Each structure stands twice: as C-alpha cells, then as structure tokens.
Amino acid sequence: MQINNIEPLEWDSQFFGYPVARIIFDQEGSDKLDIIFKKIESEKFRVTYLFVPPKEKELNNQIARKGCILVDQKVTFAKKPEKHNRSSNIIIEYQGAEINEKLNELVLQAGLYSRFRLDENFANKEYERLYIEWLYKSIKKAIAVKILVAKNESDIIGITTLGKKELQADIGLVAVDKNYWGLGVGCDLINSADTIAFELGLDQIKVVTQLENKRACKLYEKCHFQIEKITNIYHYWQ
C-alpha cells in the first residue's frame, strides 16, 4: 500500500483548538491498519481525517470497523473552461470589503452537507466558524480571485467564489437563496465563473461537493461538468 505520512494539520489544529491530522490512502492496504492507528493514537490527535478510495472495499470495511465515521463522499467535478452567453440573471463581481448578514446566511447554506456540520463530534460551532472564515478570506482575496454575486434589484440572492492555482480554476463557495431556487441562478453563477476561467486562459475548472448533495451534483452536470473522482472521507476521534 502507498500511504502518505500522517500529516498534522497546523491550520485546522490552531483554528479548532485541538490536534488534527490527515492521512491519504492511495490503494489497498488493510494489513497495515493496526500500525497506522497505533501511530495516530500515540500522536494524540483529537480527530484524524482519512481519505479513502471507494473502490477499495475491504480497506473501507476495515476502517469502519476501527470506529471511523464515514462523513462524506467527496465528489470532484471538472471540465475545460468555455465562454457562455450573457446570463438571464444579474451576475456581478462583488466589490465589498466586508461581510454582511446576507452573505453570512448564504455561506452557511452552502455548507449544509459539509462533514463539519454533519459530524456531531464537532460541538464548538466549527462548521459555522469555518465557513465564515472561508468567506472572509475569499473577500480579502486570500483564497479567491473573484467573488460573484447574483442580484435581484438591490438584494444579493446568490454567491460563488473562484480561486486559481497555476492553470486551474477552482469554484469554492456556491449558494443560492432558497426563494430563488429553480430560476437558473445557480447555473448563471457557475457559467459566469466558467467564462472568467476561459478568459483567463486556464486549462481546467473544478468544483467539489458531496455525493449526498443531489441538487449541487445535478447543477454541475447541467453546467457540463463531469465527475473526475469520488473520495470517501472518514473521521477518527479519540
């Protein structure tokens, strides 16, 4: 089995206030799990994220028997950027420097299927703090190059963030006010981000969601994204 070393996550540990680590399983290797878990326990990590290929059935079964919780089936969608016609909804770049109540509301809605929300072991508002921090860093352009919002007159009714790493664009936060579902707002936001990636000359655009988030998966497929990879994510608490 090829396994990346257990990686202490400095940012997560500092942000959450307890030791956090990650381990990525590349392929089958259930025979080495006892060694791996002894190391995790000796390092006294409060929570360890385990990323496991779904196709490795025995490895997944062994990890589950160790008391790990399957909290997410992460789906990565990808496509080649393309230029789209003008959207039917009003999509503009957000120029504000501060977070307002509406943006907070939308961002928390974006994380309804997040493993940080669904795992009840996170009991210190980790999910809320994490997503607000994500929004804050995006607005400050620390992790995003563009913030796009959909507007109905003066009201913000949707948001998406676009990051860039080398020749790849990454769609981050995506949310639409529930009162405007079914009106094409989400698709216009994604297509606007796709157009920006095209105009920047990037080779690929990706977006990550949860397999359980059927609405999001359907949206990305409608916008011509295809599934690149699915990863099972477990949390191991001690």
HELIX and SHEET records of a PDB file:
HELIX    1   1 GLU A   10  PHE A   16  1                                   7    
HELIX    2   2 SER A   30  LYS A   32  5                                   3    
HELIX    3   3 LEU A   33  SER A   42  1                                  10    
HELIX    4   4 LYS A   57  ARG A   65  1                                   9    
HELIX    5   5 GLU A  101  ALA A  110  1                                  10    
HELIX    6   6 ARG A  115  LEU A  118  1                                   4    
HELIX    7   7 GLU A  126  ILE A  139  1                                  14    
HELIX    8   8 LYS A  178  TYR A  180  5                                   3    
HELIX    9   9 VAL A  185  GLU A  199  1                                  15    
HELIX   10  10 LYS A  214  LYS A  222  1                                   9    
SHEET    1   A10 GLU A   7  PRO A   8  0                                        
SHEET    2   A10 VAL A  20  ILE A  24 -1                                        
SHEET    3   A10 VAL A  47  VAL A  52  1                                        
SHEET    4   A10 GLN A 226  TRP A 237 -1                                        
SHEET    5   A10 ILE A  69  LYS A  79 -1                                        
SHEET    6   A10 GLN A 204  GLN A 210 -1                                        
SHEET    7   A10 GLN A 168  VAL A 176  1                                        
SHEET    8   A10 ASP A 155  LYS A 165 -1                                        
SHEET    9   A10 LYS A 146  ASN A 152 -1                                        
SHEET   10   A10 ILE A  90  GLU A  93 -1                                        
END                                                                             
